[in-house]
Amino acid sequence: MASSNQTTFVVKNMRAVGMHHHGPPQLTLNANYRLVWEPECIHDLGNAIAICNSRARVQAYLTRKDAAVISDLFFADILEGTMLAKTSVEPHCVEQKLGPQQECSVKFKVLNKNSSFVELLFNKHSFTYEKK
């Protein structure tokens, strides 16, 4: 249960890619995965967001487009606790060059005082989200 001074966000339609490079060819449906920022990843300009299993093993990554926005939350150091991803659809091809992808939702908490920053960021990038 969230503290009364925290706001929970659930972001819809994030996309996981690269599953076939990191283990199983898809993420397990309805399982929770932890998101980890990889700022040292020069290839993604410091924006890489890994999707890790319960053993902290990388299973996939958020697309570069989604990761560029989500990494701002890590950079701002406003997250309270762990950011989780959960997928409920089978992998399919959305953009041919990215290969199989799975839509997932991303859930995290911030202090109430930081919720307006998150809303501005997500609205600017047309993210679909719920605020609880």
The first five atom37 places (N, CA, C, CB, O) and aatype in JSON, in Angstrom:
{
  "aatype": [12, 0, 15, 15, 2, 5, 16, 16, 13, 19, 19, 11, 2, 12, 1, 0, 19, 7, 12, 8, 8, 8, 7, 14, 14, 5, 10, 16, 10, 2, 0, 2, 18, 1, 10, 19, 17, 6, 14, 6, 4, 9, 8, 3, 10, 7, 2, 0, 9, 0, 9, 4, 2, 15, 1, 0, 1, 19, 5, 0, 18, 10, 16, 1, 11, 3, 0, 0, 19, 9, 15, 3, 10, 13, 13, 0, 3, 9, 10, 6, 7, 16, 12, 10, 0, 11, 16, 15, 19, 6, 14, 8, 4, 19, 6, 5, 11, 10, 7, 14, 5, 5, 6, 4, 15, 19, 11, 13, 11, 19, 10, 2, 11, 2, 15, 15, 13, 19, 6, 10, 10, 13, 2, 11, 8, 15, 13, 16, 18, 6, 11, 11],
  "atom_mask": [
    [1, 1, 1, 1, 1],
    [1, 1, 1, 1, 1],
    [1, 1, 1, 1, 1],
    [1, 1, 1, 1, 1],
    [1, 1, 1, 1, 1],
    [1, 1, 1, 1, 1],
    [1, 1, 1, 1, 1],
    [1, 1, 1, 1, 1],
    [1, 1, 1, 1, 1],
    [1, 1, 1, 1, 1],
    [1, 1, 1, 1, 1],
    [1, 1, 1, 1, 1],
    [1, 1, 1, 1, 1],
    [1, 1, 1, 1, 1],
    [1, 1, 1, 1, 1],
    [1, 1, 1, 1, 1],
    [1, 1, 1, 1, 1],
    [1, 1, 1, 0, 1],
    [1, 1, 1, 1, 1],
    [1, 1, 1, 1, 1],
    [1, 1, 1, 1, 1],
    [1, 1, 1, 1, 1],
    [1, 1, 1, 0, 1],
    [1, 1, 1, 1, 1],
    [1, 1, 1, 1, 1],
    [1, 1, 1, 1, 1],
    [1, 1, 1, 1, 1],
    [1, 1, 1, 1, 1],
    [1, 1, 1, 1, 1],
    [1, 1, 1, 1, 1],
    [1, 1, 1, 1, 1],
    [1, 1, 1, 1, 1],
    [1, 1, 1, 1, 1],
    [1, 1, 1, 1, 1],
    [1, 1, 1, 1, 1],
    [1, 1, 1, 1, 1],
    [1, 1, 1, 1, 1],
    [1, 1, 1, 1, 1],
    [1, 1, 1, 1, 1],
    [1, 1, 1, 1, 1],
    [1, 1, 1, 1, 1],
    [1, 1, 1, 1, 1],
    [1, 1, 1, 1, 1],
    [1, 1, 1, 1, 1],
    [1, 1, 1, 1, 1],
    [1, 1, 1, 0, 1],
    [1, 1, 1, 1, 1],
    [1, 1, 1, 1, 1],
    [1, 1, 1, 1, 1],
    [1, 1, 1, 1, 1],
    [1, 1, 1, 1, 1],
    [1, 1, 1, 1, 1],
    [1, 1, 1, 1, 1],
    [1, 1, 1, 1, 1],
    [1, 1, 1, 1, 1],
    [1, 1, 1, 1, 1],
    [1, 1, 1, 1, 1],
    [1, 1, 1, 1, 1],
    [1, 1, 1, 1, 1],
    [1, 1, 1, 1, 1],
    [1, 1, 1, 1, 1],
    [1, 1, 1, 1, 1],
    [1, 1, 1, 1, 1],
    [1, 1, 1, 1, 1],
    [1, 1, 1, 1, 1],
    [1, 1, 1, 1, 1],
    [1, 1, 1, 1, 1],
    [1, 1, 1, 1, 1],
    [1, 1, 1, 1, 1],
    [1, 1, 1, 1, 1],
    [1, 1, 1, 1, 1],
    [1, 1, 1, 1, 1],
    [1, 1, 1, 1, 1],
    [1, 1, 1, 1, 1],
    [1, 1, 1, 1, 1],
    [1, 1, 1, 1, 1],
    [1, 1, 1, 1, 1],
    [1, 1, 1, 1, 1],
    [1, 1, 1, 1, 1],
    [1, 1, 1, 1, 1],
    [1, 1, 1, 0, 1],
    [1, 1, 1, 1, 1],
    [1, 1, 1, 1, 1],
    [1, 1, 1, 1, 1],
    [1, 1, 1, 1, 1],
    [1, 1, 1, 1, 1],
    [1, 1, 1, 1, 1],
    [1, 1, 1, 1, 1],
    [1, 1, 1, 1, 1],
    [1, 1, 1, 1, 1],
    [1, 1, 1, 1, 1],
    [1, 1, 1, 1, 1],
    [1, 1, 1, 1, 1],
    [1, 1, 1, 1, 1],
    [1, 1, 1, 1, 1],
    [1, 1, 1, 1, 1],
    [1, 1, 1, 1, 1],
    [1, 1, 1, 1, 1],
    [1, 1, 1, 0, 1],
    [1, 1, 1, 1, 1],
    [1, 1, 1, 1, 1],
    [1, 1, 1, 1, 1],
    [1, 1, 1, 1, 1],
    [1, 1, 1, 1, 1],
    [1, 1, 1, 1, 1],
    [1, 1, 1, 1, 1],
    [1, 1, 1, 1, 1],
    [1, 1, 1, 1, 1],
    [1, 1, 1, 1, 1],
    [1, 1, 1, 1, 1],
    [1, 1, 1, 1, 1],
    [1, 1, 1, 1, 1],
    [1, 1, 1, 1, 1],
    [1, 1, 1, 1, 1],
    [1, 1, 1, 1, 1],
    [1, 1, 1, 1, 1],
    [1, 1, 1, 1, 1],
    [1, 1, 1, 1, 1],
    [1, 1, 1, 1, 1],
    [1, 1, 1, 1, 1],
    [1, 1, 1, 1, 1],
    [1, 1, 1, 1, 1],
    [1, 1, 1, 1, 1],
    [1, 1, 1, 1, 1],
    [1, 1, 1, 1, 1],
    [1, 1, 1, 1, 1],
    [1, 1, 1, 1, 1],
    [1, 1, 1, 1, 1],
    [1, 1, 1, 1, 1],
    [1, 1, 1, 1, 1],
    [1, 1, 1, 1, 1],
    [1, 1, 1, 1, 1]
  ],
  "atom_positions": [
    [[0.84, -1.19, 0.0], [0.0, 0.0, 0.0], [0.87, 1.24, 0.0], [-0.95, 0.0, 1.21], [1.86, 1.32, 0.74]],
    [[0.51, 2.22, -0.83], [1.31, 3.44, -0.95], [1.13, 4.32, 0.28], [0.92, 4.2, -2.21], [0.05, 4.4, 0.86]],
    [[2.18, 4.98, 0.64], [2.14, 5.95, 1.72], [1.29, 7.12, 1.27], [3.56, 6.41, 2.12], [1.17, 7.38, 0.07]],
    [[0.68, 7.84, 2.21], [-0.19, 8.97, 1.86], [0.6, 10.12, 1.24], [-0.94, 9.46, 3.09], [0.0, 11.01, 0.64]],
    [[1.92, 10.12, 1.37], [2.71, 11.18, 0.76], [3.35, 10.75, -0.56], [3.79, 11.64, 1.73], [4.24, 11.42, -1.09]],
    [[2.87, 9.6, -1.1], [3.41, 9.1, -2.37], [2.3, 8.98, -3.42], [4.09, 7.74, -2.17], [1.14, 8.73, -3.09]],
    [[2.7, 9.15, -4.66], [1.79, 8.96, -5.79], [2.32, 7.79, -6.61], [1.68, 10.26, -6.66], [3.52, 7.7, -6.88]],
    [[1.42, 6.91, -7.01], [1.78, 5.77, -7.86], [1.39, 6.09, -9.3], [1.08, 4.47, -7.37], [0.28, 6.55, -9.56]],
    [[2.3, 5.83, -10.21], [2.05, 5.99, -11.64], [2.12, 4.63, -12.3], [3.06, 6.98, -12.29], [2.96, 3.8, -11.96]],
    [[1.22, 4.41, -13.26], [1.26, 3.22, -14.11], [1.27, 3.72, -15.54], [0.05, 2.25, -13.83], [0.31, 4.34, -16.0]],
    [[2.36, 3.46, -16.25], [2.53, 3.9, -17.63], [2.17, 2.74, -18.55], [3.98, 4.41, -17.9], [2.69, 1.64, -18.39]],
    [[1.29, 2.99, -19.5], [0.84, 1.95, -20.42], [1.64, 2.01, -21.72], [-0.67, 2.11, -20.72], [2.26, 3.02, -22.04]],
    [[1.62, 0.9, -22.43], [2.17, 0.82, -23.79], [3.67, 1.05, -23.92], [1.48, 1.8, -24.64], [4.13, 1.52, -24.96]],
    [[4.43, 0.74, -22.88], [5.88, 0.72, -23.02], [6.21, -0.53, -23.83], [6.61, 0.72, -21.6], [5.43, -1.49, -23.83]],
    [[7.34, -0.53, -24.51], [7.7, -1.7, -25.32], [9.05, -2.26, -24.92], [7.71, -1.34, -26.8], [10.04, -1.54, -24.81]],
    [[9.05, -3.58, -24.71], [10.28, -4.32, -24.42], [10.82, -4.9, -25.71], [10.02, -5.44, -23.37], [10.06, -5.4, -26.54]],
    [[12.14, -4.82, -25.88], [12.8, -5.35, -27.08], [14.02, -6.16, -26.67], [13.2, -4.21, -28.05], [14.49, -6.07, -25.54]],
    [[14.52, -6.95, -27.6], [15.77, -7.68, -27.39], [15.66, -8.91, -26.52], [0.0, 0.0, 0.0], [16.67, -9.41, -26.04]],
    [[14.45, -9.39, -26.3], [14.3, -10.57, -25.44], [15.13, -11.74, -25.95], [12.83, -10.98, -25.35], [15.76, -12.44, -25.16]],
    [[15.13, -11.96, -27.25], [15.83, -13.11, -27.83], [17.35, -13.0, -27.68], [15.48, -13.24, -29.31], [18.05, -14.0, -27.85]],
    [[17.88, -11.82, -27.38], [19.32, -11.65, -27.17], [19.74, -11.96, -25.74], [19.73, -10.24, -27.52], [20.92, -12.19, -25.47]],
    [[18.77, -11.96, -24.82], [19.11, -12.04, -23.4], [18.56, -13.28, -22.7], [18.6, -10.84, -22.71], [18.61, -13.34, -21.47]],
    [[18.06, -14.24, -23.42], [17.53, -15.44, -22.78], [16.3, -15.93, -23.5], [0.0, 0.0, 0.0], [16.33, -16.13, -24.72]],
    [[15.2, -16.14, -22.77], [13.98, -16.63, -23.4], [13.52, -15.66, -24.49], [12.87, -16.83, -22.34], [13.78, -14.46, -24.4]],
    [[12.83, -16.17, -25.51], [12.4, -15.32, -26.61], [11.27, -14.36, -26.27], [11.99, -16.16, -27.75], [10.85, -13.57, -27.11]],
    [[10.77, -14.43, -25.04], [9.74, -13.49, -24.62], [9.76, -13.35, -23.12], [8.35, -13.95, -25.1], [10.28, -14.21, -22.4]],
    [[9.19, -12.25, -22.64], [9.02, -12.06, -21.2], [7.82, -12.89, -20.76], [8.83, -10.55, -20.84], [6.88, -13.08, -21.52]],
    [[7.86, -13.39, -19.55], [6.75, -14.17, -19.01], [5.55, -13.26, -18.79], [7.16, -14.87, -17.69], [5.67, -12.2, -18.18]],
    [[4.4, -13.69, -19.28], [3.18, -12.89, -19.14], [2.82, -12.73, -17.67], [2.02, -13.53, -19.92], [2.88, -13.69, -16.89]],
    [[2.44, -11.52, -17.3], [1.97, -11.16, -15.95], [3.02, -11.33, -14.85], [0.78, -11.97, -15.61], [2.67, -11.35, -13.67]],
    [[4.27, -11.46, -15.22], [5.35, -11.52, -14.21], [5.88, -10.1, -13.99], [6.5, -12.49, -14.67], [5.84, -9.27, -14.89]],
    [[6.38, -9.85, -12.79], [6.99, -8.55, -12.5], [8.47, -8.59, -12.81], [6.76, -8.16, -11.03], [9.17, -9.54, -12.45]],
    [[8.94, -7.57, -13.47], [10.36, -7.38, -13.78], [10.8, -6.04, -13.22], [10.63, -7.47, -15.33], [10.02, -5.08, -13.2]],
    [[12.03, -5.97, -12.78], [12.57, -4.73, -12.23], [13.27, -3.96, -13.33], [13.54, -5.02, -11.05], [14.01, -4.54, -14.13]],
    [[13.04, -2.65, -13.38], [13.72, -1.81, -14.36], [14.99, -1.23, -13.73], [12.79, -0.68, -14.87], [14.97, -0.77, -12.59]],
    [[16.08, -1.28, -14.49], [17.37, -0.8, -14.0], [17.95, 0.16, -15.03], [18.35, -1.99, -13.73], [18.06, -0.17, -16.21]],
    [[18.31, 1.34, -14.58], [18.92, 2.35, -15.45], [20.38, 1.99, -15.64], [18.78, 3.78, -14.85], [21.07, 1.65, -14.68]],
    [[20.85, 2.06, -16.88], [22.25, 1.79, -17.2], [22.88, 3.05, -17.8], [22.38, 0.58, -18.19], [23.08, 3.12, -19.02]],
    [[23.18, 4.06, -16.97], [23.69, 5.33, -17.47], [25.05, 5.23, -18.15], [23.78, 6.31, -16.34], [25.43, 6.11, -18.93]],
    [[25.8, 4.16, -17.86], [27.12, 3.98, -18.48], [27.03, 3.44, -19.9], [27.97, 3.04, -17.63], [28.06, 3.33, -20.57]],
    [[25.85, 3.11, -20.36], [25.67, 2.55, -21.71], [25.78, 3.66, -22.76], [24.29, 1.82, -21.82], [24.8, 4.34, -23.06]],
    [[26.97, 3.83, -23.29], [27.25, 4.88, -24.27], [26.44, 4.67, -25.55], [28.74, 4.92, -24.6], [26.02, 5.64, -26.18]],
    [[26.21, 3.41, -25.92], [25.47, 3.08, -27.14], [24.08, 3.73, -27.15], [25.34, 1.56, -27.29], [23.58, 4.11, -28.21]],
    [[23.46, 3.85, -25.98], [22.13, 4.45, -25.86], [22.19, 5.83, -25.21], [21.21, 3.54, -25.06], [21.2, 6.3, -24.63]],
    [[23.34, 6.47, -25.29], [23.53, 7.83, -24.77], [23.19, 7.95, -23.28], [22.69, 8.81, -25.56], [22.7, 8.98, -22.83]],
    [[23.45, 6.88, -22.54], [23.19, 6.9, -21.1], [21.74, 6.72, -20.72], [0.0, 0.0, 0.0], [21.39, 6.91, -19.55]],
    [[20.89, 6.38, -21.66], [19.46, 6.26, -21.39], [18.96, 4.82, -21.3], [18.69, 6.97, -22.46], [17.76, 4.62, -21.12]],
    [[19.81, 3.82, -21.41], [19.35, 2.43, -21.46], [18.62, 2.04, -20.18], [20.54, 1.49, -21.7], [19.08, 2.33, -19.07]],
    [[17.47, 1.37, -20.35], [16.7, 0.85, -19.23], [16.56, -0.65, -19.43], [15.3, 1.55, -19.13], [15.84, -1.11, -20.32]],
    [[17.26, -1.42, -18.59], [17.2, -2.88, -18.65], [15.97, -3.38, -17.91], [18.48, -3.51, -18.05], [15.53, -2.8, -16.92]],
    [[15.41, -4.47, -18.42], [14.3, -5.16, -17.77], [14.89, -6.45, -17.2], [13.1, -5.45, -18.79], [15.3, -7.34, -17.95]],
    [[14.93, -6.54, -15.87], [15.63, -7.64, -15.2], [14.67, -8.55, -14.45], [16.67, -7.08, -14.23], [13.64, -8.12, -13.92]],
    [[15.03, -9.84, -14.41], [14.23, -10.8, -13.67], [14.56, -10.73, -12.18], [14.47, -12.24, -14.2], [15.33, -9.87, -11.76]],
    [[13.97, -11.61, -11.4], [14.15, -11.59, -9.94], [15.59, -11.89, -9.52], [13.22, -12.58, -9.29], [15.97, -11.61, -8.38]],
    [[16.37, -12.46, -10.41], [17.78, -12.74, -10.11], [18.7, -11.62, -10.62], [18.2, -14.08, -10.74], [19.92, -11.79, -10.66]],
    [[18.12, -10.48, -11.0], [18.84, -9.31, -11.51], [19.51, -9.57, -12.85], [19.89, -8.88, -10.5], [20.46, -8.88, -13.22]],
    [[19.03, -10.55, -13.59], [19.56, -10.87, -14.92], [18.75, -10.13, -15.98], [19.54, -12.4, -15.18], [17.52, -10.17, -15.96]],
    [[19.43, -9.46, -16.9], [18.76, -8.72, -17.97], [18.0, -9.68, -18.87], [19.78, -7.91, -18.81], [18.55, -10.69, -19.33]],
    [[16.73, -9.38, -19.11], [15.88, -10.18, -19.96], [15.5, -9.45, -21.24], [14.62, -10.59, -19.2], [15.18, -10.07, -22.26]],
    [[15.53, -8.11, -21.19], [15.14, -7.27, -22.33], [15.5, -5.83, -21.98], [13.61, -7.41, -22.67], [16.07, -5.56, -20.93]],
    [[15.15, -4.93, -22.88], [15.34, -3.49, -22.66], [14.09, -2.76, -23.12], [16.6, -2.95, -23.4], [13.35, -3.25, -23.97]],
    [[13.86, -1.57, -22.56], [12.83, -0.71, -23.13], [13.36, -0.17, -24.45], [12.46, 0.46, -22.15], [14.57, -0.05, -24.63]],
    [[12.47, 0.15, -25.38], [12.91, 0.76, -26.63], [13.66, 2.05, -26.31], [11.7, 1.03, -27.58], [13.46, 2.64, -25.25]],
    [[14.5, 2.47, -27.21], [15.26, 3.72, -26.99], [14.34, 4.91, -26.76], [16.18, 4.0, -28.19], [14.61, 5.76, -25.92]],
    [[13.26, 4.96, -27.51], [12.3, 6.07, -27.38], [11.71, 6.11, -25.97], [11.17, 5.94, -28.43], [11.67, 7.17, -25.35]],
    [[11.24, 4.97, -25.48], [10.66, 4.92, -24.13], [11.73, 5.14, -23.06], [9.96, 3.56, -23.9], [11.5, 5.85, -22.09]],
    [[12.89, 4.52, -23.24], [13.97, 4.63, -22.25], [14.47, 6.06, -22.11], [15.12, 3.71, -22.64], [14.87, 6.47, -21.02]],
    [[14.47, 6.82, -23.2], [14.95, 8.21, -23.14], [14.11, 9.03, -22.16], [14.92, 8.85, -24.54], [14.62, 9.95, -21.52]],
    [[12.84, 8.72, -22.05], [11.95, 9.44, -21.12], [12.05, 8.85, -19.72], [10.48, 9.39, -21.62], [12.21, 9.58, -18.74]],
    [[11.96, 7.54, -19.61], [12.01, 6.89, -18.3], [13.34, 7.15, -17.59], [11.78, 5.37, -18.44], [13.37, 7.28, -16.37]],
    [[14.43, 7.23, -18.34], [15.74, 7.5, -17.71], [15.76, 8.85, -17.01], [16.85, 7.43, -18.75], [16.52, 9.04, -16.06]],
    [[14.94, 9.8, -17.47], [14.86, 11.11, -16.8], [14.39, 10.97, -15.35], [13.91, 12.04, -17.56], [14.81, 11.75, -14.49]],
    [[13.54, 9.99, -15.07], [13.07, 9.77, -13.7], [14.2, 9.26, -12.82], [11.9, 8.78, -13.68], [14.32, 9.67, -11.66]],
    [[15.02, 8.37, -13.36], [16.18, 7.89, -12.61], [17.19, 9.02, -12.41], [16.85, 6.7, -13.35], [17.71, 9.2, -11.31]],
    [[17.45, 9.79, -13.47], [18.41, 10.89, -13.39], [17.97, 11.93, -12.36], [18.57, 11.56, -14.77], [18.8, 12.47, -11.63]],
    [[16.68, 12.21, -12.31], [16.15, 13.19, -11.35], [16.16, 12.65, -9.92], [14.74, 13.6, -11.74], [15.95, 13.41, -8.97]],
    [[16.4, 11.34, -9.76], [16.48, 10.7, -8.45], [15.21, 10.93, -7.62], [17.7, 11.2, -7.69], [15.28, 11.3, -6.45]],
    [[14.05, 10.72, -8.26], [12.79, 10.96, -7.57], [11.99, 9.67, -7.31], [11.94, 11.92, -8.37], [10.92, 9.73, -6.71]],
    [[12.49, 8.53, -7.75], [11.76, 7.28, -7.58], [11.8, 6.83, -6.12], [12.33, 6.18, -8.49], [12.84, 6.92, -5.46]],
    [[10.67, 6.36, -5.64], [10.57, 5.8, -4.29], [10.42, 4.3, -4.44], [9.36, 6.43, -3.47], [9.34, 3.82, -4.81]],
    [[11.46, 3.57, -4.17], [11.41, 2.12, -4.32], [11.76, 1.69, -5.72], [0.0, 0.0, 0.0], [12.45, 2.4, -6.46]],
    [[11.28, 0.51, -6.09], [11.63, -0.14, -7.34], [10.63, 0.19, -8.44], [11.72, -1.64, -7.15], [9.43, 0.28, -8.18]],
    [[11.12, 0.37, -9.65], [10.25, 0.53, -10.81], [10.04, -0.85, -11.41], [10.86, 1.53, -11.87], [11.0, -1.57, -11.68]],
    [[8.77, -1.23, -11.61], [8.44, -2.56, -12.11], [7.8, -2.51, -13.49], [7.52, -3.27, -11.15], [7.12, -1.54, -13.83]],
    [[8.02, -3.56, -14.26], [7.37, -3.72, -15.57], [6.63, -5.04, -15.55], [8.4, -3.67, -16.75], [7.07, -6.01, -14.95]],
    [[5.49, -5.06, -16.22], [4.69, -6.28, -16.34], [4.09, -6.31, -17.73], [3.57, -6.35, -15.23], [3.55, -5.31, -18.21]],
    [[4.19, -7.45, -18.39], [3.63, -7.58, -19.73], [2.43, -8.52, -19.7], [4.7, -8.09, -20.73], [2.38, -9.47, -18.91]],
    [[1.48, -8.25, -20.58], [0.28, -9.1, -20.63], [-0.04, -9.52, -22.06], [-0.92, -8.36, -20.03], [-1.13, -10.04, -22.33]],
    [[0.89, -9.31, -22.98], [0.68, -9.71, -24.38], [1.88, -10.49, -24.89], [0.41, -8.47, -25.27], [3.0, -10.31, -24.41]],
    [[1.64, -11.34, -25.86], [2.7, -12.1, -26.52], [3.54, -11.15, -27.37], [2.11, -13.25, -27.39], [3.06, -10.1, -27.79]],
    [[4.81, -11.51, -27.64], [5.63, -10.67, -28.5], [5.09, -10.64, -29.93], [7.09, -11.16, -28.5], [4.54, -11.63, -30.42]],
    [[5.26, -9.5, -30.56], [4.86, -9.35, -31.96], [5.71, -8.24, -32.56], [3.33, -9.02, -32.09], [6.4, -7.52, -31.84]],
    [[5.67, -8.1, -33.85], [6.51, -7.12, -34.54], [5.73, -5.83, -34.74], [7.01, -7.67, -35.89], [4.73, -5.81, -35.46]],
    [[6.18, -4.76, -34.12], [5.57, -3.44, -34.28], [6.38, -2.65, -35.31], [5.5, -2.68, -32.92], [5.83, -2.05, -36.23]],
    [[7.69, -2.65, -35.13], [8.63, -2.02, -36.07], [9.61, -3.1, -36.5], [9.37, -0.77, -35.43], [10.3, -3.68, -35.66]],
    [[9.68, -3.38, -37.78], [10.49, -4.48, -38.3], [11.94, -4.42, -37.83], [10.46, -4.47, -39.82], [12.52, -5.45, -37.47]],
    [[12.53, -3.23, -37.82], [13.95, -3.12, -37.46], [14.23, -3.44, -35.99], [14.45, -1.73, -37.76], [15.38, -3.71, -35.64]],
    [[13.2, -3.41, -35.13], [13.4, -3.71, -33.72], [13.14, -5.18, -33.38], [12.51, -2.84, -32.88], [13.42, -5.62, -32.27]],
    [[12.61, -5.93, -34.33], [12.31, -7.33, -34.07], [11.11, -7.48, -33.16], [0.0, 0.0, 0.0], [10.34, -6.54, -32.98]],
    [[10.93, -8.68, -32.58], [9.78, -8.92, -31.71], [9.78, -7.98, -30.5], [9.76, -10.39, -31.23], [10.83, -7.7, -29.92]],
    [[8.61, -7.51, -30.15], [8.45, -6.6, -29.02], [7.25, -7.04, -28.19], [8.28, -5.13, -29.5], [6.34, -7.7, -28.69]],
    [[7.26, -6.65, -26.92], [6.13, -6.91, -26.05], [5.75, -5.62, -25.35], [6.46, -8.02, -25.02], [6.59, -4.96, -24.74]],
    [[4.47, -5.27, -25.46], [4.0, -4.11, -24.7], [3.97, -4.48, -23.22], [2.59, -3.65, -25.19], [3.65, -5.61, -22.85]],
    [[4.29, -3.52, -22.4], [4.24, -3.74, -20.96], [3.8, -2.47, -20.27], [5.61, -4.21, -20.43], [3.86, -1.38, -20.84]],
    [[3.36, -2.61, -19.05], [3.05, -1.44, -18.22], [4.19, -1.3, -17.22], [1.65, -1.58, -17.49], [4.81, -2.28, -16.81]],
    [[4.46, -0.07, -16.85], [5.54, 0.24, -15.91], [4.91, 0.94, -14.71], [6.66, 1.12, -16.58], [4.15, 1.9, -14.87]],
    [[5.24, 0.46, -13.51], [4.65, 1.01, -12.29], [5.76, 1.49, -11.36], [3.78, -0.05, -11.59], [6.77, 0.82, -11.18]],
    [[5.54, 2.67, -10.77], [6.52, 3.22, -9.84], [5.84, 4.25, -8.94], [7.7, 3.86, -10.59], [4.71, 4.68, -9.19]],
    [[6.56, 4.65, -7.88], [6.06, 5.65, -6.93], [7.04, 6.81, -6.85], [5.85, 5.02, -5.54], [8.25, 6.65, -6.99]],
    [[6.47, 7.98, -6.62], [7.25, 9.18, -6.33], [6.58, 9.9, -5.17], [7.37, 10.12, -7.59], [5.4, 9.67, -4.88]],
    [[7.32, 10.76, -4.5], [6.7, 11.61, -3.49], [5.71, 12.53, -4.17], [7.77, 12.43, -2.7], [5.9, 12.91, -5.32]],
    [[4.64, 12.87, -3.46], [3.61, 13.74, -4.04], [4.19, 15.03, -4.62], [2.57, 14.09, -2.97], [3.73, 15.51, -5.66]],
    [[5.2, 15.58, -3.96], [5.79, 16.84, -4.43], [6.44, 16.69, -5.81], [6.82, 17.34, -3.43], [6.68, 17.7, -6.49]],
    [[6.74, 15.47, -6.24], [7.37, 15.23, -7.54], [6.39, 14.78, -8.62], [8.45, 14.19, -7.39], [6.78, 14.6, -9.78]],
    [[5.13, 14.59, -8.27], [4.17, 14.06, -9.24], [3.92, 15.03, -10.4], [2.85, 13.75, -8.55], [3.68, 14.59, -11.52]],
    [[3.97, 16.32, -10.17], [3.75, 17.28, -11.27], [4.89, 17.2, -12.29], [3.62, 18.72, -10.72], [4.65, 17.37, -13.49]],
    [[6.12, 16.95, -11.83], [7.25, 16.77, -12.76], [6.99, 15.57, -13.67], [8.57, 16.57, -11.98], [7.19, 15.65, -14.88]],
    [[6.54, 14.46, -13.07], [6.27, 13.25, -13.84], [5.15, 13.51, -14.86], [5.88, 12.08, -12.9], [5.27, 13.13, -16.03]],
    [[4.09, 14.15, -14.43], [2.97, 14.44, -15.34], [3.41, 15.33, -16.5], [1.83, 15.11, -14.58], [3.04, 15.07, -17.64]],
    [[4.18, 16.35, -16.22], [4.67, 17.23, -17.29], [5.53, 16.45, -18.28], [5.48, 18.4, -16.7], [5.39, 16.61, -19.5]],
    [[6.41, 15.61, -17.77], [7.28, 14.81, -18.61], [6.47, 13.87, -19.5], [8.27, 14.0, -17.75], [6.7, 13.8, -20.7]],
    [[5.52, 13.16, -18.91], [4.73, 12.19, -19.67], [3.79, 12.87, -20.66], [3.93, 11.32, -18.72], [3.6, 12.38, -21.77]],
    [[3.2, 13.99, -20.27], [2.33, 14.72, -21.2], [3.12, 15.27, -22.38], [1.6, 15.86, -20.48], [2.64, 15.24, -23.52]],
    [[4.32, 15.76, -22.12], [5.18, 16.28, -23.19], [5.48, 15.2, -24.23], [6.49, 16.83, -22.6], [5.58, 15.5, -25.42]],
    [[5.62, 13.96, -23.78], [5.97, 12.86, -24.68], [4.77, 11.98, -25.04], [7.04, 12.0, -24.04], [4.93, 10.9, -25.61]],
    [[3.58, 12.45, -24.72], [2.32, 11.76, -25.05], [2.27, 10.33, -24.53], [2.13, 11.74, -26.55], [1.77, 9.43, -25.21]],
    [[2.78, 10.11, -23.33], [2.68, 8.81, -22.7], [1.28, 8.63, -22.12], [3.75, 8.65, -21.58], [0.68, 9.59, -21.63]],
    [[0.76, 7.41, -22.19], [-0.52, 7.08, -21.57], [-0.22, 6.55, -20.17], [-1.32, 6.03, -22.42], [0.54, 5.6, -20.01]],
    [[-0.83, 7.18, -19.15], [-0.54, 6.78, -17.78], [-1.76, 6.97, -16.89], [0.64, 7.57, -17.24], [-2.69, 7.7, -17.21]],
    [[-1.72, 6.28, -15.77], [-2.7, 6.46, -14.7], [-1.95, 6.94, -13.47], [-3.5, 5.14, -14.4], [-0.81, 6.55, -13.23]],
    [[-2.59, 7.78, -12.73], [-2.02, 8.31, -11.49], [-2.93, 7.89, -10.34], [-1.85, 9.89, -11.55], [-4.14, 8.13, -10.37]],
    [[-2.34, 7.26, -9.33], [-3.14, 6.77, -8.2], [-2.66, 7.37, -6.91], [-3.09, 5.23, -8.12], [-3.21, 7.07, -5.85]]
  ]
}
